[in-house]
Amino acid sequence: MATRERVGVVGVGRMGANIARRLKDVGYTITAVYDSRPETAQELAKELGAESATTLKRVVELSDVIITVVTDDNAMRAIFATSGDSLLNGAAGRLFINCATITPQVHVDIEKLAEQHGAQSLEACMASSIPQAREGTLYLMAGGREQAFERAKPMLQKMSASLKYIGGSGKAAQVKALVNMVMNINTAGLAEGLGLADALGLDLTMLREVFSETGAGSRVLVTDGEDMQNRAHDCYFSAAHAAKDSGIALELAKQAGLNVPLAQATKGQFDRMVTSGLGELDKSGIAELTFKSRRAREGALA
């Protein structure tokens, strides 16, 4: 049975589009989709029976709950601008569920703006990838006012296999930044280990098995190890996003007065991928910088 709340989605790339598909499957009415690339929104709108909105104001008009999945801080501030076309136009009574990985302070600022316009805002930070978005098995961490969380909870439960309320606005984003910081460090470390093994002439399949049974085991070994070995870097979480998210963690560390040299070095590696034209590869592509035999450390894949 369809639910009463109408849902709009702003930012329908890989994650946003699959969230919309999942919610449609479980009975929500997707009334509007919007993207900075109109053709992307038009294609998804046709699939879901929604309107491809040409303005953010129109998304608000058609929706009770608006899910946002945008790229970075600037994009988030742009869709919640205090002038011009904005999600704040006519926002009274709406609930914004913001899923992007952005600076925690931006979530705090957006919540304040939403409340000034009579709306609610909640961060729902995702620690999963594209298949989980489609299947409704995301790992979600929510931050914001408890009243907003309780309103969003039924929908978030349909999107996730695990849902945690972390605390006030910005807190879930802090946790997500730490998750990605450690994940990115592990990814860079695994790439170096496999790269050195390759240079030594070791069998990488054997080595991955040994890693999995010892202290070298990790979640990243499961998700990225075989891809690093086989150079299968189809994008689930891009190197460009890894660089951005590492930067968020570094800024938090700076604010806390803490030195985090491993995180700093890891960001440097992902930054190299971006400047070398490898930023749209999956984060597993960091192995292209560490395998001596690949000779693709500066430039496109060999």
Backbone as a ProteinNet text record, in pm:
[ID]
protein_1_A
[PRIMARY]
MATRERVGVVGVGRMGANIARRLKDVGYTITAVYDSRPETAQELAKELGAESATTLKRVVELSDVIITVVTDDNAMRAIFATSGDSLLNGAAGRLFINCATITPQVHVDIEKLAEQHGAQSLEACMASSIPQAREGTLYLMAGGREQAFERAKPMLQKMSASLKYIGGSGKAAQVKALVNMVMNINTAGLAEGLGLADALGLDLTMLREVFSETGAGSRVLVTDGEDMQNRAHDCYFSAAHAAKDSGIALELAKQAGLNVPLAQATKGQFDRMVTSGLGELDKSGIAELTFKSRRAREGALA
[TERTIARY]
85.4	0	88.6	56.2	134.8	124.2	233.8	233.2	180.7	146.4	89.2	192.7	313.5	410.8	466.9	463.9	518.9	669.1	746.4	891.7	951.6	1039.7	1120.9	1266.5	1342.8	1485.2	1565.8	1658.9	1747.2	1887.6	1937.8	2067.2	2043.7	2025.6	1989.9	2100.4	2220.7	2330.8	2313.2	2421.9	2412.3	2341.3	2374.4	2313.4	2170.8	2151.4	2019.1	1915.3	1953.2	1859.5	1817.9	1911.7	1878.6	1801.8	1821.7	1736.1	1592.3	1577.4	1443.3	1376.5	1451	1394.1	1350.1	1432.8	1399.2	1271.4	1260.6	1141.9	1017.1	1031	918.4	874.2	969.8	939.6	861	888.5	825.1	702.9	653.1	524	521.4	636	637.2	611	543.2	519.1	632.8	711.4	819.2	757.4	738.3	666.2	757	882.7	971.8	1116	1191.3	1335.9	1402.9	1521.5	1592.9	1741.2	1810.2	1954.7	2014.7	2139.2	2207.8	2226.3	2212.4	2213.8	2069.5	1997.4	1854	1822.5	1909.9	1882.5	1880.6	1962.3	1963.9	1832.5	1783.5	1656	1540	1544.1	1435.3	1424	1537.3	1537	1478.8	1521.8	1471.9	1324.4	1284.2	1144.3	1052.5	1093.8	1014.2	1002.2	1111	1111.5	1018.7	1017.4	945.1	806.2	770.5	642.2	638.6	752.4	765.1	779.9	778.9	805.9	954.8	1011.1	1147.9	1142.9	1160.6	1144	1257.1	1220.9	1321.3	1368.5	1302.7	1345.1	1337.7	1417.5	1412.3	1279.8	1229.6	1100.5	990.8	995.1	895	905.2	1025.1	1042.3	970.5	988.2	924.3	771.9	722.6	577.6	516.5	589.3	535.7	563.2	641	690.8	664.6	649.8	644.5	781.9	853.3	988.8	1080.3	1192.6	1289	1421	1467	1596.5	1699.7	1811.6	1916.9	2041.9	2101	2224.9	2315.4	2382.3	2464.3	2612.4	2697.9	2838.8	2923.8	2900.4	2993	2927.6	3006.1	2956	2895.6	2964.9	2916.3	2782.2	2768.4	2642.5	2530.2	2561.7	2461.2	2415.9	2509.5	2473.7	2395.6	2426.2	2356.8	2210	2177.9	2037.2	1957	2027.3	1960.7	1995.3	2011.9	2047.8	1936.3	1973.8	1876.7	1816.1	1854.8	1794.3	1792.5	1706.5	1695.4	1624.4	1638.1	1575.3	1640.6	1560.6	1614.1	1509.8	1556.3	1465.1	1398	1446.1	1384.7	1257.1	1234.5	1113.7	991	901.8	781.3	807.7	913.8	958.7	880.5	795.3	724	656.9	680.1	619.6	695.9	794.6	870.3	978.4	1019.4	1131.9	1239.6	1358.6	1472.9	1559.3	1586.2	1676.6	1800.1	1910.4	2030.7	2133.5	2163.2	2243.7	2387.9	2424.4	2559.7	2663.4	2785.2	2898.2	2957.7	2928.1	2972.8	3024.8	3080.9	3134.1	3023.6	3049	2944.4	2881.7	2960.9	2907.7	2802.2	2814.5	2714.3	2579.4	2578.6	2453.6	2391.7	2475.6	2427.3	2365	2432.1	2382	2251.6	2242.9	2121.6	2004.1	2027.6	1920.2	1866	1956	1914.5	1831.8	1877	1802.3	1664.7	1660.6	1533.5	1435	1481.3	1392.4	1344.3	1430.1	1388	1274.6	1264.9	1159.4	1048	1042.6	934.6	946.3	1066.7	1089.3	1179.9	1196.1	1285.4	1397.6	1512.6	1627.7	1694.1	1735.1	1801.2	1913.6	2029.4	2135.2	2120.1	2130.4	2124.2	2245.9	2356.2	2484.7	2495.1	2539	2541.4	2682.8	2695.2	2823.1	2809.7	2760.1	2737.7	2753.5	2717.8	2739.1	2615.1	2633.7	2523.1	2430.9	2483.2	2392.1	2304.8	2362.6	2286.4	2177.7	2205.4	2102.3	1984.2	2012.4	1905.5	1827.4	1897.1	1834	1768.4	1794.8	1742.2	1817.7	1948.6	2030.4	2145.6	2122.2	2223.8	2253.7	2374	2408	2392.3	2291.7	2258.3	2285.2	2343.6	2369	2298.9	2208.3	2125.9	2169.5	2159.7	2190.7	2094	2052.1	1956.1	1863.7	1754.4	1660.6	1584	1557.5	1490.7	1353.7	1284.6	1153.1	1163.8	1266	1287.9	1324.8	1406.3	1443.9	1322.1	1235.3	1116.9	1025.1	1014.6	933.1	995	1126.2	1195.2	1212.5	1203.3	1241.8	1174.5	1042.8	981.6	1041.7	1070.1	1130.6	1274.4	1350.8	1490.2	1502.1	1407.6	1409.5	1390.4	1313.8	1295.4	1419.5	1505.6	1627	1746.7	1737.5	1857	1841.1	1955.7	1961.3	2001.8	2067.7	2108.3	2091.5	2020.7	1991.4	2027.4	2114.9	2157.6	2133.5	2070.8	2059	2180.8	2264.7	2392.3	2378	2298.4	2284.7	2243.6	2278.2	2238.1	2301.1	2258.4	2304.3	2456.8	2513.4	2658.3	2727.3	2665.8	2732.2	2741.9	2636.1	2642.6	2746.2	2755	2853.3	2995.9	3016.1	3148.1	3183.3	3087.4	3111.5	3139.3	3060.8	3082.4	3221.4	3266.6	3400.1	3507	3486.7	3582.8	3577.7	3457.7	3443.7	3523.3	3503.7	3571.4	3720.4	3760.5	3902.6	3972.6	3918.7	3980.8	3972.2	3857.6	3842.9	3946	3964.8	4059.6	4203.1	4236.8	4370.2	4390.6	4290.4	4299.7	4316.1	4243.4	4251.8	4392.5	4448.4	4584	4685.7	4668.4	4760.3	4755.5	4635.3	4621.3	4686.2	4667	4727.1	4879.6	4936.7	5081.8	5129.5	5054.3	5091.9	5087.9	4982.5	4971.8	5073.6	5098.9	5198.3	5337.3	5372.3	5503.5	5511.7	5402.3	5400.5	5421.9	5358.1	5374.8	5519.7	5582.9	5722.6	5815.3	5776	5856	5827.6	5730.9	5698.1	5611.5	5542.2	5455.6	5322.3	5258.9	5127.3	5023.3	4951.7	4862.1	4736.6	4689.8	4574.3	4608.8	4725.5	4772.4	4786.1	4842.4	4865.1	4733.8	4634	4504.9	4443.3	4463.9	4414	4485.3	4617.2	4693.5	4648	4633.9	4585.8	4452.8	4362.5	4227.8	4227.9	4334.7	4341.4	4433.2	4483.7	4578	4537.3	4623.7	4595.9	4588.4	4625	4615.5	4475.5	4386.9	4250.7	4174.4	4080.1	3997.8	3876.3	3778.2	3663	3705.5	3804.4	3853.2	3916.7	3982	4038.4	3928.4	3812.3	3699.6	3644.7	3627	3560.6	3654.3	3784.1	3874.1	3993.1	4025.4	4148.8	4154.6	4052	4050	4047.7	3974.5	3969.4	4106.5	4180.3	4315.4	4403.3	4392.7	4472.7	4439.3	4311.7	4265.8	4246.7	4276.2	4260.4	4116	4023.4	3879.8	3830.4	3832.4	3806.6	3675.7	3573.9	3442	3399.2	3342	3326.9	3203.5	3229.9	3127.6	3148.3	3273.1	3309.2	3436.2	3424.3	3533.4	3651.3	3767	3887.2	3868.7	3794.8	3769.1	3689	3589	3513.2	3599.2	3687.8	3777.1	3867.4	3917.6	4001	3922.7	3799.6	3715	3685.8	3648.5	3610.6	3730.1	3847.1	3968.3	3995.2	3966.4	3984.3	3892	3768.5	3675.5	3732	3785	3842.2	3963.9	4046	4165.3	4126	4020.6	3975.2	3923.7	3852.7	3806	3924.4	4027.2	4146.4	4216.3	4222.1	4283.2	4207.9	4074.5	3992.8	4012.4	4039.5	4059	4203.5	4291.2	4431.9	4504.6	4468.1	4523.3	4600.3	4717.9	4798.8	4759.5	4726	4684.7	4765.9	4891.9	4979.8	4935.8	4876.4	4831.6	4717.2	4625.2	4515.5	4567.7	4668.2	4727.1	4793.9	4869.9	4937.7	4837.8	4731	4628.6	4561.1	4528.4	4468.3	4563.6	4691.7	4788.9	4785.3	4765.4	4757.1	4631	4517.6	4394.8	4398.1	4461.8	4480.1	4562.8	4664.7	4746.4	4661.9	4569.7	4481.6	4400.7	4347.9	4265.9	4348.1	4464.8	4547.1	4603.1	4608.1	4658.2	4547.5	4425	4314.8	4250.1	4276.4	4220.8	4111.6	4065.4	3972.5	3838.1	3795.6	3665.4	3672.8	3792.6	3803.2	3752	3715.1	3683.7	3806.7	3784.2	3897.4	3998.7	3955	4049.9	4157.6	4130.1	4227	4352.4	4355.1	4477.6	4592.5	4557.4	4660.9	4739.8	4681.7	4753.3	4873.6	4877.1	4990.7	5098.6	5064.3	5155.6	5215.7	5159.7	5214.4	5323.4	5444.9	5558.1	5539.9	5478	5463.6	5362.7	5280.7	5171.2	5209.5	5305.4	5355.7	5245.2	5144	5033.8	5020.3	5133.9	5127.5	5092.8	5128.1	5096.2	5031.5	4903.1	4834.5	4730.1	4681.8	4573	4622.9	4529.2	4565	4642.5	4744.3	4823.6	4742.2
-119.7	0	124.2	218.6	341.1	422.4	483.9	568.2	706.6	782.5	914.9	1017	1008.8	1112.9	1101.8	1214.6	1222.5	1252.6	1186.2	1194.6	1257.3	1355.2	1410.8	1377	1361.3	1329	1429.6	1495.2	1592.4	1533.4	1512.6	1446.4	1299.6	1266.5	1128.6	1063	1070.6	991.3	846.9	773.6	630.7	603.2	677.8	652.9	707.1	831.4	892.3	819	777.1	706.5	573.4	502.6	372.1	382.8	490	515.9	538.9	618.1	645.7	516.8	432.1	304.6	217.6	211.4	130.9	180.8	310.4	364.6	343.6	354.4	325	179.8	89.2	-53.3	-84.4	-9.6	-41.3	46.2	114.7	179.6	329.6	393.7	540.1	596.6	708.6	777.6	876.6	850.9	943.5	1046	1165.6	1265.9	1351.1	1371.7	1460.6	1416.9	1429.2	1408.4	1528.3	1562.1	1680.3	1649	1693.7	1675.6	1789.8	1820.7	1925.2	1884.1	1754	1702.3	1666.4	1752.7	1730.1	1597.3	1552.8	1427.4	1308	1314.2	1207.3	1203.2	1320.2	1327.6	1284.6	1323.2	1289.1	1139	1072.9	928	856.4	898.5	834.1	866	989	1027.7	939.7	912.9	827.6	687.2	638	503.6	495	599	595.2	656.2	716.9	784.7	912.1	978.2	1102.9	1219.6	1339.7	1458.2	1489.3	1519.4	1567.5	1718.4	1758.8	1899.7	1983.4	2098.9	2188	2293.4	2300.8	2393.1	2321.2	2368	2314.5	2349.5	2467.8	2509.3	2411.3	2361.1	2265.8	2133.3	2091.6	1970.4	1987.5	2103.6	2131	2130.2	2189.9	2195.6	2055.6	1963.3	1829.9	1729.2	1766.7	1668.1	1707.2	1605.8	1624	1599.4	1502.2	1467.6	1480.1	1548.7	1565.3	1504.8	1405.6	1342.1	1408.8	1451.5	1514.1	1426.9	1406.9	1329.2	1404.1	1506.8	1591.5	1567.4	1631.8	1593.4	1648.3	1773	1833.5	1952.6	2021.2	2134.1	2242.5	2276.7	2384.3	2349.8	2226	2183.4	2186	2148.6	2147.2	2289.4	2379.5	2518.4	2580.2	2537.6	2592.8	2553.2	2429.2	2388	2442.3	2487.1	2550.8	2699.7	2762.1	2904	2989.4	3102.3	3193	3290.1	3279.1	3361.3	3280.5	3321.6	3250.6	3117.2	3031.2	2898.9	2815.7	2761.8	2695.3	2602.2	2500.5	2412	2482.4	2598.8	2672.2	2744.5	2757	2824	2738.2	2788	2712.8	2588.7	2590.5	2469.9	2436.7	2522.2	2499	2361.7	2287.6	2155.9	2042.9	2074.5	1969.1	1911.1	1788.8	1722.8	1698.1	1749.7	1725.5	1616.1	1511.9	1404.7	1414.1	1453.3	1486.1	1374.4	1307.8	1185.6	1203.2	1318.5	1336.1	1336.8	1298.1	1309.3	1448.2	1534.4	1673.5	1713.3	1832.1	1882.6	1891.3	1841.4	1844.4	1981.3	2086.8	2220.4	2258.1	2207.5	2238.3	2179.5	2059.8	2001.2	2088.4	2139.1	2226.9	2352.7	2411.3	2533.8	2508.8	2395.2	2363.7	2340.4	2275.3	2255.3	2389.7	2482.1	2614.5	2686.9	2680.7	2744.9	2680.6	2548.1	2477.2	2517.7	2523	2558.1	2702	2789.9	2928.8	2939.1	2839.6	2837.3	2739.5	2696.1	2610.1	2464.5	2421.9	2284.3	2210.4	2081.5	1997.9	1945.5	1920.8	1869.6	1759.5	1654.7	1541.1	1494	1467.4	1404.4	1253	1183.9	1037.8	990.3	974.9	945.8	797.2	768.2	631.4	574	455.1	385.1	257.3	271	157.8	208.6	123.1	161.1	134.4	132.1	130.8	9.5	-113.2	-227.7	-218.6	-170.3	-158.9	-52.2	54.9	157	97.2	15.8	-44.2	-149.4	-223.5	-334	-290.7	-165.5	-120.4	-176.1	-198.1	-253.9	-160.5	-31	66.9	60.1	102.1	128.9	279.2	320.7	462	514.6	632.8	702.9	837.5	861.1	981.9	1082.5	1210.2	1317.9	1432.5	1490.4	1599.8	1591.3	1664.9	1663.6	1530.7	1481.7	1352.2	1352.3	1465.5	1472.7	1449	1505.8	1484.3	1338.4	1281.7	1140.6	1050.2	1074.6	989.7	1000.4	1119.9	1134.8	1057.7	1063.2	998.2	848.1	801.6	664.3	557.5	561.5	455.8	447.3	562.2	563.4	513.3	558.7	517.6	367.7	312.5	168	89.8	144.1	78.3	90.7	184.8	206.8	131.7	79.8	32.3	-105.8	-169.3	-291.5	-258.2	-144.9	-98.5	52.7	98.7	241.6	284.2	384	431.6	581.7	622.5	765.8	803.8	891.8	925.8	1040.1	1140.5	1256.4	1378.6	1494.7	1620.7	1644.4	1749.3	1781.2	1789.5	1729.1	1727.9	1606.9	1539.3	1427.7	1304.8	1274.1	1160.5	1186.8	1310.1	1345.1	1330.5	1359.4	1337.4	1189.6	1106.5	962.1	912.1	959.1	916.3	956.7	1075.4	1119.1	1025.9	979.6	887.6	750.3	704.6	577.4	582.3	688.9	698.3	723.3	795.1	816.1	681.7	598.9	469.5	376.9	376.9	295.3	333.9	463.7	508.9	473.4	485.8	445	295.8	215.3	70.9	39.5	114.4	92.3	121.7	234.1	269.9	169.8	124.1	25.9	-106.7	-151.8	-276.4	-265.5	-153.4	-133.5	-140.2	-83.9	-89.1	-231	-303.4	-441.1	-529.2	-517.5	-597.6	-552.9	-422.8	-372.1	-423.2	-425.4	-477.3	-627	-698.3	-842	-870	-789.9	-805.5	-783.2	-681.7	-652.6	-764.6	-835.3	-946.6	-1077.5	-1075.5	-1195.2	-1294.2	-1250.1	-1338.5	-1359.1	-1470.7	-1500.2	-1418.9	-1331.1	-1238.9	-1308.2	-1410.4	-1484.3	-1552.4	-1614.4	-1674.7	-1569.5	-1454.9	-1351.2	-1298.4	-1279.9	-1233	-1332.8	-1460.4	-1563.2	-1554.6	-1537.2	-1522	-1397.5	-1287.6	-1164.8	-1189.3	-1260.8	-1280	-1361.5	-1438.7	-1527.4	-1474	-1351.8	-1293	-1149.7	-1081.1	-943.9	-846.4	-890	-803.9	-804.2	-884.9	-890.7	-762.7	-730	-611	-619.6	-534.1	-525.8	-483	-395.2	-347.9	-462.1	-553.9	-670.6	-746.8	-759.3	-831.2	-756.4	-625	-548.2	-508.3	-489.9	-430.5	-516.9	-617.1	-691.8	-757.7	-831.9	-898.8	-797.7	-687.5	-583.9	-521.8	-498.4	-444.5	-540.7	-669	-769.7	-775.9	-768.3	-787	-657.4	-545.3	-413.3	-389.6	-434.5	-417.6	-300	-182.4	-60.8	7.6	-71.2	-13.9	62.6	178.8	272.5	245	216.5	213.6	329	362.5	478.4	534.9	650.3	700	751.4	750.1	807.2	955.8	1025.2	1168.1	1188.4	1102.6	1112.9	1074.8	977.9	940.6	1057.7	1128.6	1245.4	1352.7	1378.5	1479.3	1441.7	1315.2	1272.3	1268.4	1232.9	1239.3	1382.7	1476.5	1617.8	1662.2	1611.7	1644.6	1597.2	1474.2	1420.5	1501.2	1541.1	1620.3	1754.5	1814.7	1942.2	1924.3	1814.5	1785.9	1766	1696.9	1675.6	1807.7	1893.6	2025.7	2104.6	2101.1	2172	2116.3	1985.7	1921.3	1930.8	1985.5	1997.9	1864.8	1775.1	1639.9	1614.3	1554.7	1519.4	1379.8	1366.7	1237.5	1211.1	1170.1	1157.2	1050.8	941.7	838.5	890.6	962.3	1020.8	1123.5	1200.3	1300.9	1234.5	1129.3	1059.3	993.8	938.9	874.8	974.8	1092.3	1194.9	1231.8	1236.3	1267.5	1168	1040.1	938.1	954.5	976.9	995.4	1125.8	1228.3	1352.5	1325.8	1241.3	1205.7	1137.5	1051.7	986.8	1090.5	1187.4	1290.7	1370.7	1415.9	1498.7	1418	1285.5	1200	1153	1201.9	1163.2	1031.3	981.7	854.5	872.2	993.6	1023.9	956	919.8	855.5	703.4	649.8	507.4	481.9	359	320.8	342.6	356.8	377.6	263.8	144.6	33.5	67.3	165.7	208.1	268.9	291.5	342.5	243.9	117.6	18.5	52.6	131.5	171.5	259.5	314.8	396.3	313.7	190.8	115	-7.9	-52.5	-168.6	-122.9	-160.8	-121.2	-166.2	-282.4	-340.8	-269.1	-183.4	-123.2	6.2	75.1	195.6	294.2	302.4	396.2	495.6	518	601.7	747.5	791.3	927.9	923.8	912.4	910.7	802.1	778.5	682.2	540.2	448	307.7	259.6	177.2	121.5	16.5
0	0	0	-85.4	-94.4	34.2	73.7	191.6	156.3	257.3	233.2	190	246.4	219.6	77.9	8.3	-126.5	-115.3	-200.8	-189.1	-314.3	-292.9	-399.7	-374.7	-481.3	-467.7	-548.8	-483.3	-547.4	-551.4	-672.7	-691.3	-720.4	-848.6	-883.9	-966.3	-909.3	-962.8	-918.9	-908.9	-878.5	-747.1	-642.8	-511.9	-505.8	-545.5	-536.7	-619.2	-739.6	-827	-766.7	-706.8	-650.2	-519.3	-445.4	-329.6	-376	-481.5	-535.2	-582.1	-651.6	-698.7	-581.3	-479	-361.8	-295.2	-275.2	-209.6	-293.8	-423.1	-513	-495.9	-487.3	-473.1	-346.1	-238.4	-109.7	-82.8	-185.3	-172.4	-161.8	-164.8	-160.2	-300	-304.3	-430.5	-454.4	-556.6	-594.6	-689.5	-639.5	-716.3	-803.7	-761.1	-835	-819.7	-927.9	-922.2	-989	-940.9	-990.4	-989.9	-1094.2	-1099.9	-1180.6	-1154	-1230.6	-1376.3	-1403	-1540.1	-1576.3	-1643.7	-1669.5	-1736.2	-1827.4	-1896.8	-1801.3	-1696.1	-1595.9	-1520.3	-1480.9	-1409.9	-1499.7	-1625.4	-1717.9	-1737.7	-1749.4	-1769.7	-1648	-1528.2	-1406.7	-1384.9	-1413.3	-1396.8	-1481.9	-1603.7	-1692.2	-1632.9	-1577.8	-1517.5	-1396.7	-1315.2	-1187.9	-1193.7	-1306.3	-1313.8	-1233.3	-1222.9	-1147.3	-1244.4	-1189.7	-1270.7	-1265	-1379.4	-1384.1	-1361.2	-1238.1	-1201.6	-1261.1	-1310.4	-1368	-1268.9	-1153.6	-1047.9	-913.4	-820.4	-684.6	-617.5	-645.8	-590.8	-629.4	-751.1	-796.7	-720.7	-687.7	-605.9	-472.8	-412.1	-282.8	-297.4	-402.5	-423.7	-432.7	-491.2	-517.4	-406.2	-305.8	-210	-65	19	164.4	226	169.7	213.7	93.3	112.1	3.5	47.4	-28.1	-3.4	-92.7	-34.1	-113.5	-110.1	-228.3	-240.4	-338.2	-288	-374.7	-348.2	-427.8	-431.1	-317.6	-277.2	-181.8	-111.4	-28.3	49.9	-38.3	-147.1	-232.8	-296	-339.9	-399.7	-296.6	-174.5	-68.1	-35.6	-23.9	5.4	-110	-232.2	-348.4	-349.8	-315.9	-322.3	-204.9	-100.2	13.7	20.6	-94.6	-99.9	-39.9	14.6	76.8	-23.8	-150.3	-255.8	-384.7	-476.8	-603.1	-586.4	-685.8	-680.2	-570.9	-480	-362	-303	-232	-159.8	-42	-7.3	103.7	60.4	-69.9	-119.1	-90.6	-5.5	28.7	110.8	191.6	260.9	387.8	432.8	560	561.4	666.8	684.1	618.9	537.3	469.2	560.3	526.6	592.5	488.2	514.7	428.1	490.2	413.8	456.3	367.8	428.7	353.7	367.9	256.6	259.3	213.6	164.1	110.9	222.7	186.8	279	263.4	359.4	354.8	492.6	500.8	627.2	731.6	853.3	956.8	978.9	974.3	999.1	896.5	774.4	672.3	711.7	767.7	816.4	926.3	1014.7	1121.8	1061.6	965	901.2	826.1	757.8	681.2	775.1	886.2	983.3	1032.3	1060	1106.2	1000.9	875.1	767.3	748.9	753.2	736.4	845.2	967.5	1078.7	1069.5	1019.4	998.8	897.9	809.5	707.5	742.4	868	913.6	871.4	833.3	787.9	885.8	862.3	941.9	853.8	915.1	841.4	922.4	853.5	917.4	827.7	886.2	807.6	820.1	707.8	705.7	627.9	698	635.5	602.5	482.1	430.9	435.8	495.4	496.5	414.8	293.8	204.3	61.9	-34.9	-173.2	-257.4	-388.7	-484	-469.2	-460	-446	-321.2	-211.5	-87.9	-97.7	-170.8	-192.6	-268.1	-367	-447	-368.4	-284	-211.2	-79.7	-37.9	90.4	208.3	191	298.4	336.1	321.4	359.4	509.2	546.8	686.6	703.8	779.9	792.3	932.6	937.8	1063.7	1056.6	1148.9	1144.7	1250.1	1213.6	1306	1287.1	1397.1	1392.7	1512.2	1506.6	1617.7	1619.9	1740.4	1753.3	1686.9	1690.1	1627.6	1477.2	1415.3	1272.6	1245.8	1332.9	1316.3	1325.6	1421.3	1436.7	1315.9	1258.7	1137.6	1021.5	1010.5	899.1	918.7	1040.4	1074	988.8	966.9	884.5	744.2	685.8	553.3	558.6	656.5	668.7	692.8	765.2	789.9	661.1	567.4	438.3	350	382.6	305.1	360.3	481.8	551.5	613.4	635.3	715.5	857.6	875.2	1008.1	1013.6	1114.2	1129.6	1270.6	1281.6	1412.5	1424	1534	1564.3	1647	1591.7	1654.9	1755.4	1720.9	1808.5	1730	1782.5	1721.2	1585.5	1520.3	1386.3	1380.2	1278.6	1259.4	1317.5	1414.4	1481.9	1392.9	1319.3	1227.6	1118.6	1073.9	970.8	1024.3	1151.3	1210.9	1210.6	1249.8	1251.4	1110.1	1012.9	874	825.6	864	824.1	880.8	1003.7	1064.4	998.2	966.4	894.2	764.1	687.5	558.4	572.9	678.2	702.3	722.3	810.6	839.2	718.5	649.5	529.2	424.6	404	302.3	339.3	467.4	513.1	487.3	521.4	497.7	349.3	264.9	120.6	69.6	112.9	70.5	121.3	245.4	302.3	228.9	195.7	121.4	-15.9	-82.1	-214.5	-206.5	-101.6	-87.3	-59	25.2	54.7	-68.8	-147.7	-268.9	-373.6	-379.6	-473.7	-443	-314.6	-275.1	-302	-272.9	-299.9	-447.7	-533.2	-678.1	-718.7	-660.1	-691.3	-646.2	-541.1	-488.8	-561.8	-651.7	-726.6	-651.7	-548.5	-471.5	-541.1	-512.9	-566.6	-490.1	-558.4	-489.7	-437.1	-504.9	-454.7	-323.1	-318.6	-194	-84.8	-120.6	-20.8	35.6	-49.6	-0.1	96.3	69.7	161.4	295.4	291	415.5	490.6	419.9	482.8	554	488.2	543.2	671.7	693.3	809.2	918.7	900.7	996	1029	1099.4	1139.4	1024.1	904.5	786.4	726.5	781.4	729.9	758.2	669.9	688	597.1	621.6	533.6	393	385.9	256.3	177.7	246.2	177.6	105.6	169.8	111.4	-10	3.9	-102.4	-216.1	-185	-284.4	-323.4	-243.8	-268.3	-404.5	-440.2	-570.3	-683.9	-665	-768.2	-790.6	-682.1	-697	-774.9	-744.5	-812.7	-960.8	-994.3	-1132	-1209.2	-1146.5	-1208.5	-1250.7	-1167.2	-1192.9	-1109.7	-1167.2	-1090.6	-1129.4	-1164.7	-1188.4	-1064	-1084.4	-973.3	-886.9	-758.7	-655.3	-558.2	-532.5	-449.5	-509.9	-571.9	-655.4	-573.8	-638.4	-577.4	-548.2	-635.1	-612.6	-484.5	-461.1	-337.5	-217.5	-234.5	-125.1	-86.7	-187.4	-160.2	-85.4	-132.8	-67.7	77.2	98.9	233.4	327	274.1	355.6	399.3	310.4	345.2	456.6	458.4	567.2	700.5	703	826.4	870.2	775.1	809.8	869.8	819.3	874.4	1016.9	1041.9	1177.7	1272	1224.2	1306.2	1336.3	1236.1	1255.6	1361.2	1353.3	1451.3	1592.8	1600.9	1731	1779.8	1696.8	1734.6	1737.8	1646.2	1645.4	1517	1530	1414	1365.6	1237.7	1181.6	1054.6	1069.4	953.1	853.1	899.2	805.6	717.7	780.1	702.9	603	644.3	555.5	435.6	460.6	351.9	257.4	314.9	232.9	141.6	194.7	110	-4	26.8	-77.4	-192.1	-159	-263.2	-349.5	-283.6	-361.3	-440.5	-386	-462.5	-588.5	-576.7	-693.4	-799.9	-755.8	-853.5	-930.2	-857.7	-920.8	-1021.4	-979.4	-1068.3	-1185.3	-1171.4	-1279.3	-1372	-1349.8	-1435.6	-1399.8	-1278	-1234.1	-1128.3	-1110.9	-1001.7	-1011.5	-1133.2	-1149.1	-1141.8	-1121.2	-1090.8	-949.4	-922	-785.4	-698.2	-567.5	-476.3	-483.8	-526.3	-543.1	-645	-731	-831.5	-774.1	-643.8	-581.3	-600.1	-626.8	-654.8	-779.6	-869.6	-989.8	-957.1	-835.6	-793.4	-725.5	-684.6	-598.5	-665.2	-777.1	-846.2	-943.3	-915.9	-999.7	-1143.1	-1161.9	-1295.5	-1382.2	-1324	-1401.7	-1471	-1418.4	-1484.4	-1518	-1429.8	-1456	-1342.5	-1278.8	-1159.1	-1191.1	-1309.9	-1350.2	-1489.1	-1495.1	-1623.5	-1629.8	-1747.5	-1764.9	-1744.1	-1727.3	-1711.9	-1832.8	-1806.1	-1917.2	-1992.6
[MASK]
++++++++++++++++++++++++++++++++++++++++++++++++++++++++++++++++++++++++++++++++++++++++++++++++++++++++++++++++++++++++++++++++++++++++++++++++++++++++++++++++++++++++++++++++++++++++++++++++++++++++++++++++++++++++++++++++++++++++++++++++++++++++++++++++++++++++++++++++++++++++++++++++++++++++++++++

